[in-house]
Amino acid sequence: MTSMLISADTPALLDREIDDLLLQMRGLAVVRDLLAARGASSAEVAAHSSELESVRRRLAGLIGGAES
């Protein structure tokens, strides 16, 4: 684990990273649901679900103050 440098820009950078992760999660969820609705394989749907969970954990770490 590397230490995080704290500066005046840190809150803004975290806010941007959180926004980016939320957008990524929304995109993954939409694509996953579209794939499922269009009859994609369970492996394709599962891959999106897995990536969604990975991004969710990273977001939870940022919001909780832990570095991922």
CHARMM-style PDB file with segment names, atoms N, HN, CA, C and O in Angstrom:
ATOM      1  N   MET     1       0.846  -1.181   0.000  1.00  0.00      PROA
ATOM      2  CA  MET     1       0.000   0.000   0.000  1.00  0.00      PROA
ATOM      3  C   MET     1       0.882   1.231   0.000  1.00  0.00      PROA
ATOM      4  O   MET     1       1.767   1.372   0.844  1.00  0.00      PROA
ATOM      5  N   THR     2       0.640   2.121  -0.948  1.00  0.00      PROA
ATOM      6  HN  THR     2      -0.079   2.007  -1.634  1.00  0.00      PROA
ATOM      7  CA  THR     2       1.416   3.347  -0.998  1.00  0.00      PROA
ATOM      8  C   THR     2       0.683   4.434  -0.252  1.00  0.00      PROA
ATOM      9  O   THR     2      -0.544   4.422  -0.151  1.00  0.00      PROA
ATOM     10  N   SER     3       1.448   5.378   0.272  1.00  0.00      PROA
ATOM     11  HN  SER     3       2.445   5.388   0.190  1.00  0.00      PROA
ATOM     12  CA  SER     3       0.802   6.456   1.010  1.00  0.00      PROA
ATOM     13  C   SER     3       0.242   7.481   0.030  1.00  0.00      PROA
ATOM     14  O   SER     3       0.800   7.713  -1.043  1.00  0.00      PROA
ATOM     15  N   MET     4      -0.849   8.073   0.415  1.00  0.00      PROA
ATOM     16  HN  MET     4      -1.303   7.884   1.286  1.00  0.00      PROA
ATOM     17  CA  MET     4      -1.503   9.053  -0.429  1.00  0.00      PROA
ATOM     18  C   MET     4      -1.037  10.444  -0.033  1.00  0.00      PROA
ATOM     19  O   MET     4      -1.057  10.795   1.147  1.00  0.00      PROA
ATOM     20  N   LEU     5      -0.620  11.232  -1.004  1.00  0.00      PROA
ATOM     21  HN  LEU     5      -0.603  10.947  -1.962  1.00  0.00      PROA
ATOM     22  CA  LEU     5      -0.210  12.594  -0.720  1.00  0.00      PROA
ATOM     23  C   LEU     5      -1.435  13.460  -0.538  1.00  0.00      PROA
ATOM     24  O   LEU     5      -2.362  13.413  -1.346  1.00  0.00      PROA
ATOM     25  N   ILE     6      -1.444  14.241   0.507  1.00  0.00      PROA
ATOM     26  HN  ILE     6      -0.691  14.279   1.164  1.00  0.00      PROA
ATOM     27  CA  ILE     6      -2.557  15.139   0.796  1.00  0.00      PROA
ATOM     28  C   ILE     6      -2.142  16.544   0.382  1.00  0.00      PROA
ATOM     29  O   ILE     6      -1.097  17.045   0.797  1.00  0.00      PROA
ATOM     30  N   SER     7      -2.964  17.163  -0.431  1.00  0.00      PROA
ATOM     31  HN  SER     7      -3.813  16.756  -0.768  1.00  0.00      PROA
ATOM     32  CA  SER     7      -2.706  18.532  -0.852  1.00  0.00      PROA
ATOM     33  C   SER     7      -4.036  19.265  -0.937  1.00  0.00      PROA
ATOM     34  O   SER     7      -5.095  18.695  -0.672  1.00  0.00      PROA
ATOM     35  N   ALA     8      -3.965  20.510  -1.303  1.00  0.00      PROA
ATOM     36  HN  ALA     8      -3.105  20.972  -1.519  1.00  0.00      PROA
ATOM     37  CA  ALA     8      -5.184  21.308  -1.430  1.00  0.00      PROA
ATOM     38  C   ALA     8      -6.104  20.753  -2.519  1.00  0.00      PROA
ATOM     39  O   ALA     8      -7.317  20.956  -2.463  1.00  0.00      PROA
ATOM     40  N   ASP     9      -5.538  20.055  -3.509  1.00  0.00      PROA
ATOM     41  HN  ASP     9      -4.553  19.890  -3.554  1.00  0.00      PROA
ATOM     42  CA  ASP     9      -6.320  19.510  -4.617  1.00  0.00      PROA
ATOM     43  C   ASP     9      -6.906  18.131  -4.329  1.00  0.00      PROA
ATOM     44  O   ASP     9      -7.703  17.632  -5.124  1.00  0.00      PROA
ATOM     45  N   THR    10      -6.540  17.510  -3.227  1.00  0.00      PROA
ATOM     46  HN  THR    10      -5.893  17.916  -2.581  1.00  0.00      PROA
ATOM     47  CA  THR    10      -6.978  16.144  -2.937  1.00  0.00      PROA
ATOM     48  C   THR    10      -8.496  15.983  -2.930  1.00  0.00      PROA
ATOM     49  O   THR    10      -8.989  15.050  -3.564  1.00  0.00      PROA
ATOM     50  N   PRO    11      -9.272  16.842  -2.246  1.00  0.00      PROA
ATOM     51  CA  PRO    11     -10.734  16.655  -2.291  1.00  0.00      PROA
ATOM     52  C   PRO    11     -11.287  16.723  -3.712  1.00  0.00      PROA
ATOM     53  O   PRO    11     -12.160  15.931  -4.070  1.00  0.00      PROA
ATOM     54  N   ALA    12     -10.800  17.644  -4.516  1.00  0.00      PROA
ATOM     55  HN  ALA    12     -10.092  18.287  -4.226  1.00  0.00      PROA
ATOM     56  CA  ALA    12     -11.275  17.770  -5.895  1.00  0.00      PROA
ATOM     57  C   ALA    12     -10.907  16.541  -6.704  1.00  0.00      PROA
ATOM     58  O   ALA    12     -11.711  16.067  -7.505  1.00  0.00      PROA
ATOM     59  N   LEU    13      -9.705  16.019  -6.509  1.00  0.00      PROA
ATOM     60  HN  LEU    13      -9.051  16.405  -5.858  1.00  0.00      PROA
ATOM     61  CA  LEU    13      -9.285  14.821  -7.229  1.00  0.00      PROA
ATOM     62  C   LEU    13     -10.117  13.616  -6.823  1.00  0.00      PROA
ATOM     63  O   LEU    13     -10.508  12.811  -7.668  1.00  0.00      PROA
ATOM     64  N   LEU    14     -10.388  13.492  -5.520  1.00  0.00      PROA
ATOM     65  HN  LEU    14     -10.070  14.146  -4.833  1.00  0.00      PROA
ATOM     66  CA  LEU    14     -11.222  12.390  -5.045  1.00  0.00      PROA
ATOM     67  C   LEU    14     -12.643  12.515  -5.583  1.00  0.00      PROA
ATOM     68  O   LEU    14     -13.244  11.522  -5.995  1.00  0.00      PROA
ATOM     69  N   ASP    15     -13.184  13.746  -5.580  1.00  0.00      PROA
ATOM     70  HN  ASP    15     -12.696  14.552  -5.246  1.00  0.00      PROA
ATOM     71  CA  ASP    15     -14.525  13.958  -6.119  1.00  0.00      PROA
ATOM     72  C   ASP    15     -14.582  13.537  -7.581  1.00  0.00      PROA
ATOM     73  O   ASP    15     -15.551  12.907  -8.004  1.00  0.00      PROA
ATOM     74  N   ARG    16     -13.579  13.870  -8.340  1.00  0.00      PROA
ATOM     75  HN  ARG    16     -12.792  14.381  -7.996  1.00  0.00      PROA
ATOM     76  CA  ARG    16     -13.546  13.509  -9.764  1.00  0.00      PROA
ATOM     77  C   ARG    16     -13.429  12.005  -9.923  1.00  0.00      PROA
ATOM     78  O   ARG    16     -14.109  11.414 -10.761  1.00  0.00      PROA
ATOM     79  N   GLU    17     -12.573  11.381  -9.127  1.00  0.00      PROA
ATOM     80  HN  GLU    17     -12.020  11.861  -8.445  1.00  0.00      PROA
ATOM     81  CA  GLU    17     -12.412   9.933  -9.217  1.00  0.00      PROA
ATOM     82  C   GLU    17     -13.707   9.217  -8.823  1.00  0.00      PROA
ATOM     83  O   GLU    17     -14.090   8.228  -9.448  1.00  0.00      PROA
ATOM     84  N   ILE    18     -14.368   9.717  -7.795  1.00  0.00      PROA
ATOM     85  HN  ILE    18     -14.057  10.520  -7.287  1.00  0.00      PROA
ATOM     86  CA  ILE    18     -15.644   9.134  -7.373  1.00  0.00      PROA
ATOM     87  C   ILE    18     -16.675   9.281  -8.488  1.00  0.00      PROA
ATOM     88  O   ILE    18     -17.393   8.330  -8.799  1.00  0.00      PROA
ATOM     89  N   ASP    19     -16.751  10.461  -9.088  1.00  0.00      PROA
ATOM     90  HN  ASP    19     -16.167  11.233  -8.836  1.00  0.00      PROA
ATOM     91  CA  ASP    19     -17.676  10.672 -10.203  1.00  0.00      PROA
ATOM     92  C   ASP    19     -17.376   9.725 -11.361  1.00  0.00      PROA
ATOM     93  O   ASP    19     -18.289   9.150 -11.955  1.00  0.00      PROA
ATOM     94  N   ASP    20     -16.094   9.567 -11.676  1.00  0.00      PROA
ATOM     95  HN  ASP    20     -15.353  10.034 -11.193  1.00  0.00      PROA
ATOM     96  CA  ASP    20     -15.699   8.666 -12.767  1.00  0.00      PROA
ATOM     97  C   ASP    20     -16.092   7.225 -12.467  1.00  0.00      PROA
ATOM     98  O   ASP    20     -16.572   6.511 -13.349  1.00  0.00      PROA
ATOM     99  N   LEU    21     -15.890   6.798 -11.226  1.00  0.00      PROA
ATOM    100  HN  LEU    21     -15.501   7.378 -10.510  1.00  0.00      PROA
ATOM    101  CA  LEU    21     -16.248   5.424 -10.856  1.00  0.00      PROA
ATOM    102  C   LEU    21     -17.766   5.220 -10.888  1.00  0.00      PROA
ATOM    103  O   LEU    21     -18.241   4.170 -11.320  1.00  0.00      PROA
ATOM    104  N   LEU    22     -18.523   6.218 -10.433  1.00  0.00      PROA
ATOM    105  HN  LEU    22     -18.137   7.071 -10.082  1.00  0.00      PROA
ATOM    106  CA  LEU    22     -19.983   6.120 -10.493  1.00  0.00      PROA
ATOM    107  C   LEU    22     -20.458   6.013 -11.944  1.00  0.00      PROA
ATOM    108  O   LEU    22     -21.353   5.225 -12.252  1.00  0.00      PROA
ATOM    109  N   LEU    23     -19.863   6.797 -12.818  1.00  0.00      PROA
ATOM    110  HN  LEU    23     -19.137   7.437 -12.568  1.00  0.00      PROA
ATOM    111  CA  LEU    23     -20.223   6.747 -14.234  1.00  0.00      PROA
ATOM    112  C   LEU    23     -19.862   5.388 -14.834  1.00  0.00      PROA
ATOM    113  O   LEU    23     -20.634   4.819 -15.605  1.00  0.00      PROA
ATOM    114  N   GLN    24     -18.697   4.880 -14.479  1.00  0.00      PROA
ATOM    115  HN  GLN    24     -18.070   5.342 -13.853  1.00  0.00      PROA
ATOM    116  CA  GLN    24     -18.282   3.562 -14.962  1.00  0.00      PROA
ATOM    117  C   GLN    24     -19.254   2.482 -14.481  1.00  0.00      PROA
ATOM    118  O   GLN    24     -19.620   1.585 -15.241  1.00  0.00      PROA
ATOM    119  N   MET    25     -19.667   2.576 -13.222  1.00  0.00      PROA
ATOM    120  HN  MET    25     -19.371   3.305 -12.605  1.00  0.00      PROA
ATOM    121  CA  MET    25     -20.618   1.597 -12.684  1.00  0.00      PROA
ATOM    122  C   MET    25     -21.949   1.656 -13.426  1.00  0.00      PROA
ATOM    123  O   MET    25     -22.528   0.623 -13.762  1.00  0.00      PROA
ATOM    124  N   ARG    26     -22.422   2.861 -13.675  1.00  0.00      PROA
ATOM    125  HN  ARG    26     -21.951   3.700 -13.402  1.00  0.00      PROA
ATOM    126  CA  ARG    26     -23.694   3.004 -14.403  1.00  0.00      PROA
ATOM    127  C   ARG    26     -23.592   2.383 -15.786  1.00  0.00      PROA
ATOM    128  O   ARG    26     -24.497   1.672 -16.222  1.00  0.00      PROA
ATOM    129  N   GLY    27     -22.495   2.650 -16.473  1.00  0.00      PROA
ATOM    130  HN  GLY    27     -21.760   3.228 -16.119  1.00  0.00      PROA
ATOM    131  CA  GLY    27     -22.285   2.093 -17.806  1.00  0.00      PROA
ATOM    132  C   GLY    27     -22.238   0.579 -17.793  1.00  0.00      PROA
ATOM    133  O   GLY    27     -22.861  -0.078 -18.628  1.00  0.00      PROA
ATOM    134  N   LEU    28     -21.501   0.029 -16.848  1.00  0.00      PROA
ATOM    135  HN  LEU    28     -20.995   0.562 -16.170  1.00  0.00      PROA
ATOM    136  CA  LEU    28     -21.415  -1.433 -16.741  1.00  0.00      PROA
ATOM    137  C   LEU    28     -22.781  -2.050 -16.462  1.00  0.00      PROA
ATOM    138  O   LEU    28     -23.123  -3.088 -17.030  1.00  0.00      PROA
ATOM    139  N   ALA    29     -23.557  -1.420 -15.593  1.00  0.00      PROA
ATOM    140  HN  ALA    29     -23.279  -0.577 -15.132  1.00  0.00      PROA
ATOM    141  CA  ALA    29     -24.879  -1.944 -15.256  1.00  0.00      PROA
ATOM    142  C   ALA    29     -25.814  -1.885 -16.464  1.00  0.00      PROA
ATOM    143  O   ALA    29     -26.563  -2.828 -16.720  1.00  0.00      PROA
ATOM    144  N   VAL    30     -25.770  -0.785 -17.199  1.00  0.00      PROA
ATOM    145  HN  VAL    30     -25.162  -0.019 -16.991  1.00  0.00      PROA
ATOM    146  CA  VAL    30     -26.631  -0.649 -18.378  1.00  0.00      PROA
ATOM    147  C   VAL    30     -26.266  -1.676 -19.435  1.00  0.00      PROA
ATOM    148  O   VAL    30     -27.143  -2.337 -19.991  1.00  0.00      PROA
ATOM    149  N   VAL    31     -24.975  -1.813 -19.713  1.00  0.00      PROA
ATOM    150  HN  VAL    31     -24.263  -1.275 -19.261  1.00  0.00      PROA
ATOM    151  CA  VAL    31     -24.536  -2.772 -20.732  1.00  0.00      PROA
ATOM    152  C   VAL    31     -24.852  -4.199 -20.290  1.00  0.00      PROA
ATOM    153  O   VAL    31     -25.301  -5.012 -21.098  1.00  0.00      PROA
ATOM    154  N   ARG    32     -24.622  -4.509 -19.014  1.00  0.00      PROA
ATOM    155  HN  ARG    32     -24.257  -3.849 -18.358  1.00  0.00      PROA
ATOM    156  CA  ARG    32     -24.943  -5.841 -18.504  1.00  0.00      PROA
ATOM    157  C   ARG    32     -26.422  -6.164 -18.699  1.00  0.00      PROA
ATOM    158  O   ARG    32     -26.777  -7.258 -19.139  1.00  0.00      PROA
ATOM    159  N   ASP    33     -27.282  -5.196 -18.365  1.00  0.00      PROA
ATOM    160  HN  ASP    33     -26.994  -4.308 -18.008  1.00  0.00      PROA
ATOM    161  CA  ASP    33     -28.718  -5.408 -18.511  1.00  0.00      PROA
ATOM    162  C   ASP    33     -29.127  -5.544 -19.978  1.00  0.00      PROA
ATOM    163  O   ASP    33     -29.995  -6.349 -20.314  1.00  0.00      PROA
ATOM    164  N   LEU    34     -28.494  -4.748 -20.851  1.00  0.00      PROA
ATOM    165  HN  LEU    34     -27.789  -4.094 -20.578  1.00  0.00      PROA
ATOM    166  CA  LEU    34     -28.771  -4.882 -22.286  1.00  0.00      PROA
ATOM    167  C   LEU    34     -28.334  -6.250 -22.812  1.00  0.00      PROA
ATOM    168  O   LEU    34     -29.045  -6.888 -23.587  1.00  0.00      PROA
ATOM    169  N   LEU    35     -27.164  -6.682 -22.380  1.00  0.00      PROA
ATOM    170  HN  LEU    35     -26.586  -6.164 -21.750  1.00  0.00      PROA
ATOM    171  CA  LEU    35     -26.685  -7.999 -22.804  1.00  0.00      PROA
ATOM    172  C   LEU    35     -27.647  -9.091 -22.373  1.00  0.00      PROA
ATOM    173  O   LEU    35     -27.983  -9.978 -23.158  1.00  0.00      PROA
ATOM    174  N   ALA    36     -28.086  -9.027 -21.133  1.00  0.00      PROA
ATOM    175  HN  ALA    36     -27.813  -8.306 -20.495  1.00  0.00      PROA
ATOM    176  CA  ALA    36     -29.018 -10.032 -20.619  1.00  0.00      PROA
ATOM    177  C   ALA    36     -30.330  -9.995 -21.394  1.00  0.00      PROA
ATOM    178  O   ALA    36     -30.879 -11.044 -21.733  1.00  0.00      PROA
ATOM    179  N   ALA    37     -30.836  -8.794 -21.678  1.00  0.00      PROA
ATOM    180  HN  ALA    37     -30.390  -7.942 -21.403  1.00  0.00      PROA
ATOM    181  CA  ALA    37     -32.107  -8.655 -22.397  1.00  0.00      PROA
ATOM    182  C   ALA    37     -31.998  -9.154 -23.833  1.00  0.00      PROA
ATOM    183  O   ALA    37     -32.987  -9.597 -24.417  1.00  0.00      PROA
ATOM    184  N   ARG    38     -30.799  -9.082 -24.399  1.00  0.00      PROA
ATOM    185  HN  ARG    38     -29.996  -8.722 -23.925  1.00  0.00      PROA
ATOM    186  CA  ARG    38     -30.608  -9.497 -25.791  1.00  0.00      PROA
ATOM    187  C   ARG    38     -30.104 -10.925 -25.921  1.00  0.00      PROA
ATOM    188  O   ARG    38     -29.728 -11.367 -27.007  1.00  0.00      PROA
ATOM    189  N   GLY    39     -30.102 -11.640 -24.806  1.00  0.00      PROA
ATOM    190  HN  GLY    39     -30.408 -11.281 -23.924  1.00  0.00      PROA
ATOM    191  CA  GLY    39     -29.761 -13.053 -24.846  1.00  0.00      PROA
ATOM    192  C   GLY    39     -28.278 -13.386 -24.913  1.00  0.00      PROA
ATOM    193  O   GLY    39     -27.896 -14.435 -25.430  1.00  0.00      PROA
ATOM    194  N   ALA    40     -27.449 -12.499 -24.393  1.00  0.00      PROA
ATOM    195  HN  ALA    40     -27.759 -11.646 -23.973  1.00  0.00      PROA
ATOM    196  CA  ALA    40     -26.004 -12.772 -24.368  1.00  0.00      PROA
ATOM    197  C   ALA    40     -25.727 -13.971 -23.470  1.00  0.00      PROA
ATOM    198  O   ALA    40     -26.556 -14.357 -22.646  1.00  0.00      PROA
ATOM    199  N   SER    41     -24.564 -14.541 -23.645  1.00  0.00      PROA
ATOM    200  HN  SER    41     -23.891 -14.228 -24.315  1.00  0.00      PROA
ATOM    201  CA  SER    41     -24.202 -15.698 -22.831  1.00  0.00      PROA
ATOM    202  C   SER    41     -24.085 -15.297 -21.361  1.00  0.00      PROA
ATOM    203  O   SER    41     -23.852 -14.136 -21.025  1.00  0.00      PROA
ATOM    204  N   SER    42     -24.254 -16.292 -20.509  1.00  0.00      PROA
ATOM    205  HN  SER    42     -24.444 -17.235 -20.782  1.00  0.00      PROA
ATOM    206  CA  SER    42     -24.136 -16.019 -19.074  1.00  0.00      PROA
ATOM    207  C   SER    42     -22.715 -15.573 -18.728  1.00  0.00      PROA
ATOM    208  O   SER    42     -22.518 -14.825 -17.771  1.00  0.00      PROA
ATOM    209  N   ALA    43     -21.733 -16.024 -19.493  1.00  0.00      PROA
ATOM    210  HN  ALA    43     -21.893 -16.632 -20.270  1.00  0.00      PROA
ATOM    211  CA  ALA    43     -20.342 -15.612 -19.251  1.00  0.00      PROA
ATOM    212  C   ALA    43     -20.152 -14.123 -19.518  1.00  0.00      PROA
ATOM    213  O   ALA    43     -19.446 -13.440 -18.777  1.00  0.00      PROA
ATOM    214  N   GLU    44     -20.788 -13.617 -20.585  1.00  0.00      PROA
ATOM    215  HN  GLU    44     -21.362 -14.171 -21.187  1.00  0.00      PROA
ATOM    216  CA  GLU    44     -20.684 -12.187 -20.893  1.00  0.00      PROA
ATOM    217  C   GLU    44     -21.362 -11.351 -19.810  1.00  0.00      PROA
ATOM    218  O   GLU    44     -20.817 -10.338 -19.371  1.00  0.00      PROA
ATOM    219  N   VAL    45     -22.520 -11.763 -19.391  1.00  0.00      PROA
ATOM    220  HN  VAL    45     -22.964 -12.586 -19.747  1.00  0.00      PROA
ATOM    221  CA  VAL    45     -23.247 -11.040 -18.340  1.00  0.00      PROA
ATOM    222  C   VAL    45     -22.460 -11.107 -17.034  1.00  0.00      PROA
ATOM    223  O   VAL    45     -22.346 -10.108 -16.324  1.00  0.00      PROA
ATOM    224  N   ALA    46     -21.920 -12.276 -16.718  1.00  0.00      PROA
ATOM    225  HN  ALA    46     -22.013 -13.088 -17.294  1.00  0.00      PROA
ATOM    226  CA  ALA    46     -21.139 -12.448 -15.491  1.00  0.00      PROA
ATOM    227  C   ALA    46     -19.873 -11.593 -15.504  1.00  0.00      PROA
ATOM    228  O   ALA    46     -19.467 -11.069 -14.466  1.00  0.00      PROA
ATOM    229  N   ALA    47     -19.253 -11.452 -16.666  1.00  0.00      PROA
ATOM    230  HN  ALA    47     -19.583 -11.878 -17.509  1.00  0.00      PROA
ATOM    231  CA  ALA    47     -18.041 -10.628 -16.763  1.00  0.00      PROA
ATOM    232  C   ALA    47     -18.357  -9.176 -16.411  1.00  0.00      PROA
ATOM    233  O   ALA    47     -17.579  -8.519 -15.718  1.00  0.00      PROA
ATOM    234  N   HSD    48     -19.488  -8.679 -16.882  1.00  0.00      PROA
ATOM    235  HN  HSD    48     -20.119  -9.212 -17.444  1.00  0.00      PROA
ATOM    236  CA  HSD    48     -19.872  -7.308 -16.547  1.00  0.00      PROA
ATOM    237  C   HSD    48     -20.237  -7.192 -15.075  1.00  0.00      PROA
ATOM    238  O   HSD    48     -19.910  -6.194 -14.433  1.00  0.00      PROA
ATOM    239  N   SER    49     -20.904  -8.191 -14.540  1.00  0.00      PROA
ATOM    240  HN  SER    49     -21.170  -9.001 -15.062  1.00  0.00      PROA
ATOM    241  CA  SER    49     -21.245  -8.179 -13.110  1.00  0.00      PROA
ATOM    242  C   SER    49     -19.984  -8.195 -12.254  1.00  0.00      PROA
ATOM    243  O   SER    49     -19.903  -7.500 -11.241  1.00  0.00      PROA
ATOM    244  N   SER    50     -19.009  -8.986 -12.665  1.00  0.00      PROA
ATOM    245  HN  SER    50     -19.075  -9.551 -13.487  1.00  0.00      PROA
ATOM    246  CA  SER    50     -17.749  -9.081 -11.926  1.00  0.00      PROA
ATOM    247  C   SER    50     -17.001  -7.748 -11.947  1.00  0.00      PROA
ATOM    248  O   SER    50     -16.494  -7.298 -10.920  1.00  0.00      PROA
ATOM    249  N   GLU    51     -16.937  -7.127 -13.108  1.00  0.00      PROA
ATOM    250  HN  GLU    51     -17.350  -7.492 -13.943  1.00  0.00      PROA
ATOM    251  CA  GLU    51     -16.259  -5.830 -13.207  1.00  0.00      PROA
ATOM    252  C   GLU    51     -17.017  -4.766 -12.419  1.00  0.00      PROA
ATOM    253  O   GLU    51     -16.407  -3.895 -11.799  1.00  0.00      PROA
ATOM    254  N   LEU    52     -18.331  -4.837 -12.443  1.00  0.00      PROA
ATOM    255  HN  LEU    52     -18.827  -5.545 -12.947  1.00  0.00      PROA
ATOM    256  CA  LEU    52     -19.156  -3.913 -11.667  1.00  0.00      PROA
ATOM    257  C   LEU    52     -18.843  -4.043 -10.179  1.00  0.00      PROA
ATOM    258  O   LEU    52     -18.725  -3.036  -9.481  1.00  0.00      PROA
ATOM    259  N   GLU    53     -18.709  -5.252  -9.699  1.00  0.00      PROA
ATOM    260  HN  GLU    53     -18.805  -6.070 -10.266  1.00  0.00      PROA
ATOM    261  CA  GLU    53     -18.376  -5.487  -8.288  1.00  0.00      PROA
ATOM    262  C   GLU    53     -16.982  -4.969  -7.955  1.00  0.00      PROA
ATOM    263  O   GLU    53     -16.761  -4.427  -6.872  1.00  0.00      PROA
ATOM    264  N   SER    54     -16.048  -5.132  -8.874  1.00  0.00      PROA
ATOM    265  HN  SER    54     -16.227  -5.572  -9.754  1.00  0.00      PROA
ATOM    266  CA  SER    54     -14.691  -4.637  -8.669  1.00  0.00      PROA
ATOM    267  C   SER    54     -14.674  -3.109  -8.535  1.00  0.00      PROA
ATOM    268  O   SER    54     -14.019  -2.559  -7.649  1.00  0.00      PROA
ATOM    269  N   VAL    55     -15.401  -2.443  -9.422  1.00  0.00      PROA
ATOM    270  HN  VAL    55     -15.934  -2.890 -10.141  1.00  0.00      PROA
ATOM    271  CA  VAL    55     -15.482  -0.980  -9.366  1.00  0.00      PROA
ATOM    272  C   VAL    55     -16.203  -0.543  -8.096  1.00  0.00      PROA
ATOM    273  O   VAL    55     -15.825   0.457  -7.484  1.00  0.00      PROA
ATOM    274  N   ARG    56     -17.235  -1.279  -7.695  1.00  0.00      PROA
ATOM    275  HN  ARG    56     -17.542  -2.090  -8.192  1.00  0.00      PROA
ATOM    276  CA  ARG    56     -17.965  -0.955  -6.461  1.00  0.00      PROA
ATOM    277  C   ARG    56     -17.041  -1.023  -5.249  1.00  0.00      PROA
ATOM    278  O   ARG    56     -17.099  -0.162  -4.371  1.00  0.00      PROA
ATOM    279  N   ARG    57     -16.186  -2.047  -5.201  1.00  0.00      PROA
ATOM    280  HN  ARG    57     -16.139  -2.746  -5.914  1.00  0.00      PROA
ATOM    281  CA  ARG    57     -15.238  -2.164  -4.080  1.00  0.00      PROA
ATOM    282  C   ARG    57     -14.250  -1.006  -4.075  1.00  0.00      PROA
ATOM    283  O   ARG    57     -13.916  -0.475  -3.016  1.00  0.00      PROA
ATOM    284  N   ARG    58     -13.786  -0.616  -5.249  1.00  0.00      PROA
ATOM    285  HN  ARG    58     -14.058  -1.047  -6.109  1.00  0.00      PROA
ATOM    286  CA  ARG    58     -12.849   0.506  -5.330  1.00  0.00      PROA
ATOM    287  C   ARG    58     -13.520   1.791  -4.862  1.00  0.00      PROA
ATOM    288  O   ARG    58     -12.917   2.578  -4.132  1.00  0.00      PROA
ATOM    289  N   LEU    59     -14.761   2.006  -5.278  1.00  0.00      PROA
ATOM    290  HN  LEU    59     -15.251   1.367  -5.871  1.00  0.00      PROA
ATOM    291  CA  LEU    59     -15.511   3.179  -4.853  1.00  0.00      PROA
ATOM    292  C   LEU    59     -15.726   3.172  -3.344  1.00  0.00      PROA
ATOM    293  O   LEU    59     -15.561   4.199  -2.684  1.00  0.00      PROA
ATOM    294  N   ALA    60     -16.090   2.024  -2.803  1.00  0.00      PROA
ATOM    295  HN  ALA    60     -16.224   1.190  -3.339  1.00  0.00      PROA
ATOM    296  CA  ALA    60     -16.290   1.912  -1.351  1.00  0.00      PROA
ATOM    297  C   ALA    60     -15.000   2.237  -0.607  1.00  0.00      PROA
ATOM    298  O   ALA    60     -15.033   2.863   0.453  1.00  0.00      PROA
ATOM    299  N   GLY    61     -13.879   1.819  -1.153  1.00  0.00      PROA
ATOM    300  HN  GLY    61     -13.853   1.311  -2.013  1.00  0.00      PROA
ATOM    301  CA  GLY    61     -12.596   2.132  -0.528  1.00  0.00      PROA
ATOM    302  C   GLY    61     -12.303   3.621  -0.517  1.00  0.00      PROA
ATOM    303  O   GLY    61     -11.802   4.161   0.469  1.00  0.00      PROA
ATOM    304  N   LEU    62     -12.621   4.278  -1.625  1.00  0.00      PROA
ATOM    305  HN  LEU    62     -13.028   3.839  -2.426  1.00  0.00      PROA
ATOM    306  CA  LEU    62     -12.397   5.727  -1.694  1.00  0.00      PROA
ATOM    307  C   LEU    62     -13.308   6.481  -0.743  1.00  0.00      PROA
ATOM    308  O   LEU    62     -12.876   7.400  -0.047  1.00  0.00      PROA
ATOM    309  N   ILE    63     -14.565   6.088  -0.719  1.00  0.00      PROA
ATOM    310  HN  ILE    63     -14.916   5.341  -1.284  1.00  0.00      PROA
ATOM    311  CA  ILE    63     -15.534   6.782   0.133  1.00  0.00      PROA
ATOM    312  C   ILE    63     -15.217   6.523   1.600  1.00  0.00      PROA
ATOM    313  O   ILE    63     -15.385   7.405   2.442  1.00  0.00      PROA
ATOM    314  N   GLY    64     -14.755   5.307   1.903  1.00  0.00      PROA
ATOM    315  HN  GLY    64     -14.618   4.591   1.218  1.00  0.00      PROA
ATOM    316  CA  GLY    64     -14.413   4.963   3.269  1.00  0.00      PROA
ATOM    317  C   GLY    64     -13.070   5.497   3.719  1.00  0.00      PROA
ATOM    318  O   GLY    64     -12.698   5.350   4.883  1.00  0.00      PROA
ATOM    319  N   GLY    65     -12.337   6.117   2.802  1.00  0.00      PROA
ATOM    320  HN  GLY    65     -12.639   6.236   1.856  1.00  0.00      PROA
ATOM    321  CA  GLY    65     -11.048   6.693   3.155  1.00  0.00      PROA
ATOM    322  C   GLY    65      -9.885   5.761   2.950  1.00  0.00      PROA
ATOM    323  O   GLY    65      -8.741   6.141   3.198  1.00  0.00      PROA
ATOM    324  N   ALA    66     -10.147   4.538   2.500  1.00  0.00      PROA
ATOM    325  HN  ALA    66     -11.077   4.230   2.299  1.00  0.00      PROA
ATOM    326  CA  ALA    66      -9.060   3.589   2.246  1.00  0.00      PROA
ATOM    327  C   ALA    66      -8.573   3.744   0.830  1.00  0.00      PROA
ATOM    328  O   ALA    66      -9.359   4.014  -0.078  1.00  0.00      PROA
ATOM    329  N   GLU    67      -7.289   3.577   0.635  1.00  0.00      PROA
ATOM    330  HN  GLU    67      -6.650   3.358   1.372  1.00  0.00      PROA
ATOM    331  CA  GLU    67      -6.723   3.643  -0.704  1.00  0.00      PROA
ATOM    332  C   GLU    67      -6.806   2.280  -1.345  1.00  0.00      PROA
ATOM    333  O   GLU    67      -6.498   1.277  -0.702  1.00  0.00      PROA
ATOM    334  N   SER    68      -7.217   2.217  -2.609  1.00  0.00      PROA
ATOM    335  HN  SER    68      -7.467   3.032  -3.132  1.00  0.00      PROA
ATOM    336  CA  SER    68      -7.310   0.942  -3.315  1.00  0.00      PROA
ATOM    337  C   SER    68      -6.042   0.664  -4.068  1.00  0.00      PROA
ATOM    338  OT1 SER    68      -5.930  -0.369  -4.728  1.00  0.00      PROA
TER     339      SER     68
END
